[in-house]
């Protein structure tokens, strides 16, 4: 395991505990919130897909 991999594990665990993405973003020290969001989608795409499929859209 390398240090960057540990950051991925930590961010995954925080997200699974319900910690908001902006807080995870601060913890990881990314300059952009988009970087954190892309990282989390890469780590747990299934959970994001399930969440997006469960959303109701007002069109």
Secondary structure, 3 states (H helix, E strand, C coil): CCHHHHHHHHHHHHHHCCCCHHHHHHHHCCCCHHHHHHHHHHHCHHHHHHHHHCCCCCC
